[in-house]
């Protein structure tokens, strides 16, 4: 698996299944598999936010994402989705 380290997300690509294995969010360790659809939905959600927002990790831990982090996360997700297309 290929590693990815972005401004907010870190993880590994699972090219065979077109998934991204998320291992870190804002330096918090996690273990979540995100499909292309989930990444796309998250991208659209974040793209509509004008200020801070909350996301949850493993459906348990809420994480506050500031506006500047939203921009970084949008870039991360865009890079991840682009890599999954290849």
C-alpha positions in Angstrom: 0.0 0.0 0.0 1.2 3.5 -0.8 1.4 6.0 2.1 -0.2 9.4 2.1 0.5 12.2 4.6 -1.4 15.4 4.1 -2.2 18.5 6.2 -5.0 16.8 8.1 -5.3 13.2 6.9 -2.7 10.4 6.8 -3.2 6.9 5.7 -2.7 4.3 3.0 -4.2 3.7 -0.4 -5.8 0.4 -1.1 -5.7 0.5 -4.9 -7.2 -3.0 -5.3 -10.4 -2.0 -3.6 -10.4 1.7 -4.4 -10.4 2.6 -0.7 -8.3 4.8 1.5 -7.3 3.5 4.9 -7.3 6.5 7.2 -4.7 6.1 10.0 -4.5 9.7 11.4 -6.7 12.8 11.6 -5.0 15.9 13.0 -2.4 13.8 14.8 -5.0 11.5 16.3 -4.6 7.8 15.6 -7.5 6.0 14.0 -8.3 3.1 11.7 -11.1 3.7 9.2 -11.6 2.6 5.7 -13.1 5.3 3.4 -14.6 4.5 0.0 -14.6 6.8 -2.9 -18.2 7.7 -2.2 -17.5 8.5 1.4 -14.6 10.7 0.4 -16.7 12.4 -2.2 -19.5 13.0 0.3 -17.1 14.4 2.8 -15.5 16.6 0.2 -19.0 18.0 -0.8 -19.9 18.6 2.9 -16.7 20.4 3.7 -16.9 22.4 0.5 -20.2 23.9 1.7 -18.9 24.9 5.1 -18.1 28.6 5.7 -16.6 28.4 9.1 -15.6 25.7 11.5 -17.3 22.3 11.5 -17.2 19.0 13.3 -16.3 15.6 11.9 -16.3 12.4 13.8 -13.6 9.8 13.8 -14.8 6.2 14.0 -18.3 7.6 14.7 -17.1 8.2 18.2 -14.7 11.1 18.6 -15.9 14.6 17.4 -13.1 16.7 16.0 -13.4 20.5 15.4 -12.1 21.5 12.0 -11.2 25.2 11.7 -11.6 27.1 8.4 -7.9 26.9 7.5 -8.0 23.1 8.2 -11.1 22.7 6.0 -9.0 24.1 3.2 -6.2 21.7 3.9 -8.6 18.8 4.3 -10.3 19.6 1.0 -6.8 19.5 -0.7 -6.0 16.2 1.1 -9.3 14.6 0.0 -8.8 15.9 -3.6 -5.3 14.4 -3.7 -6.6 11.1 -2.3 -9.4 10.8 -4.7 -7.1 11.7 -7.6 -4.7 9.0 -6.5 -7.5 6.4 -6.3 -8.4 7.1 -9.9 -5.0 6.1 -11.1 
